[in-house]
Amino acid sequence: MDDFREIIKARLQETFKNDTQETIARKLNTSQGNVSKWLNGQIPTTDNLLHISKMYKVSVDWLLGISNEKQIDGVVLEKLTYEDIALIIDRLLELGVVQIPDLNMIGGGSVGEERIDTDYLKINDRTLSFILRRRHKIYEVGPDMVDFWKQSSLPRFSGLRLLRYTQEIDKLMGSKDWVNFTDGDWVALVRDIEKMSDEEILIELSKAEKKEEKDG
């Protein structure tokens, strides 16, 4: 039992080595006291082990000393979720690999302004665009708020698979009153669209167009 405890203790220390206890506690939504106990040999509960595994991308079997394979299985493109993509882009922004340019300056500003020659990625998917815009606004408040957003808001998109984003789906999303959408509204809309066949999407589009004509 003591050897088992020492293995978990060592692997948690390795997992958390780049974070302070305060940061770990915030990421895992727990107390700093719990983190201190784990780092000193107390075995986390099953729920906490699963949370650690998800947050730090390490295998539960590795944490428990059952396997020497540390990392969770690699990225499976077909299984990417909105949460996955948002976290990947967030990390790229943190590392300075990509940046969000001043779109008003792309292609040249007004007279006397310096032209910015830069590449930029246009996000067609309205749901992903909403997530990244939220991230940008929160980052302006402060980096600590970004960590809070990752723990409280972003997980709502966990398990929500990326849509095969066609022109028809974009039109269907555009027909909704998405300007005032909350996280939950976006999740519900994507789940509804996931269940629709191509024919059902066209029917919904037809209804939306008729409504727009009537209201107009």
N, C-alpha and C positions, 0 to 999 in steps of 0.2 A: 504493500500500500504506500509506504514511504517513497519507494522508487517511482511509483506511478505519479504521486504528488509532485515529486521533483521534476519529472519529465514535463508535466503540464506547466509547472512554474517556469521552467526554463524556456519553454516554447511561447508562453505568454510574454515573457520578458523580451524575447526576440521579436515577437509580433508588434509589441508596443514601443520598441526602442526609440523610434523617431518622434514620439509624442510625450508630452508631460502628462502626469496623472489627471490634471484638470481637463486637458484636451480629450483624453481617453474617456473620462466620465461624461463629458458633453456629447461626444460622438455616440456613445452607447446608451445615453439617457439613463445614467445610473449615478451613484454617489462616488465621490473621490475615495471615501472610506472603503467601498467595495473593491475598487481598483487596487487600492493598497493591499487589501487582504489577498486578492488573487496573486499579486506579484510577490507575496510572501508565503504562498503555498496553499491558500484555501482554494478548493476546486469550485469553479463557477457552476451555477445550475445549468441544466440542459438548455433552457431558453436563452441564458446569457451566452453559452457556447455557440449557439446558432446565430445569435446577434453578432458576436465577435467574428464568426466565420464570414457572414455576409458583409460586414462593414470593412474588414481588413483583407477580404478575398483569400482566406486561408482555409484549408480543409479541416473539418472537425476531426476526422480520423488522424490528421497530422497533429493537431492540438493535443489529442489524447494519447499520442505515441503509438497508435495502431498502424500508421503508415508513415513512410518517409517522403511521400509526395506532398509537398507543402501547398502548392498552389491549387486552387479550384480549377476544374477543367477549363481549357481555353475558350475563347470567344466562339460561339456558334452563331454565324450571321443570321440564320433563319430564326433564331430565338431572341434577337436583340429587342429590348423594350425601350420605351420612351425614357425611363429612368436610366438605363444603361447609356444611351446616347448622350443624354444631358450630362451625366457624370464624366463621360469621356471628353466631351467638349469643354466642360468645366476644368478638367485637369490640364488640357492643352492650353487653355487661357491662363491658368495659374503658372505654367511653365514658360509662358511667353512664346510658345510655338506658333500659336495663332493669335490674332487680336481682332477686335471689332473696330473697323475704321469709321471715320466720320463720313457717312454715306453722302452727306451734302457736298463733300469735297471731291468725291470720286468723279473723274472725267473733267475736272477743272472747276474752280470756284469762280466767284465774281472777279471783276478787275482788281488787280492788286493783291489777290489772295494766291498763295502758293498751291499749285496743283499737286494732288497726292496720287502718285502712281502706285496702285496696290491691287492685289487680288482680293476678292471677297466671295464669300459663299452665300448664295441666296437660298433661304429656307422656304421651300414651297409648302411643306406640311404645317398647317396652321396650329396644330397642337404643339409640335416641337418649337415653333416660333414663339408661342405663348410662354412655354417653359423657359426658353433662353432669354426672352425679354424680362421675365420676372427675375431671373438670376441676375441680369445686368442691373436692374433697378435696386435689388437688394444689396448688390456689391457696392453700389454707391453709398449706401448707409454705413457699411463697414464689413471687413472680412469675417468678423465673428458672427454676423448675421447670416452670412453665406453658409457657415457650418450649421447654424440652426435650421436654415431652409433645407439643407440636405437631409437633416434628421426628421423634420416635421412635415414638410410639404411634399418634397420630391418622392418619398416612398409611396405616395398615393398612386404614382404611375408605375409602380413595380408590377411586373407581370402583364403590363399592357403592351401587347405586341405592336410594332410599327405597322401601319397600314401600307398596302401597296398603293402608293399615292397617285391616282389617275386624275385626269382632267375632270371626270365626272364626280369623283369624290370631292375634289376641290370646290366644284360648283355647289355640291350638296352642303358642304361645310359653310360656304359663303352665304347660303340662303338662311342660315341660322343667325340668331341674335347673339353672336359670339363676343361682341365688344364688352359685354358685362359678364362674361362667363367666369366662373370660379374653377378651381382645380377639379372639383367634383363634376361640374358640368362638362368639362372636356373629356374626363374619363368616361362618363355615361354616353356621350356622343360617339366616341371611338368604339366603345363596346357595342353600341347599337349598329354602327356601320359594319363592324366585323361580321355580324350575323346576317347581313343582307347579301343577296345574290346580285349579280350585275343587273338582272331584270328589275329587281326590287329597287335598286338605286335609281334606275331610269324612271320608274314610277314615282318615286319620291321627288325627283327633280321636276317631273311634269306637274305634280301637285304644287310645288314651290313656285314654279313659273306662273301657273294659273292664279295663285294667291297674290303674287306680285302684280300681275296685270289688273286684278280686281282692286287691290289697294291703291294702285296707281291711278 
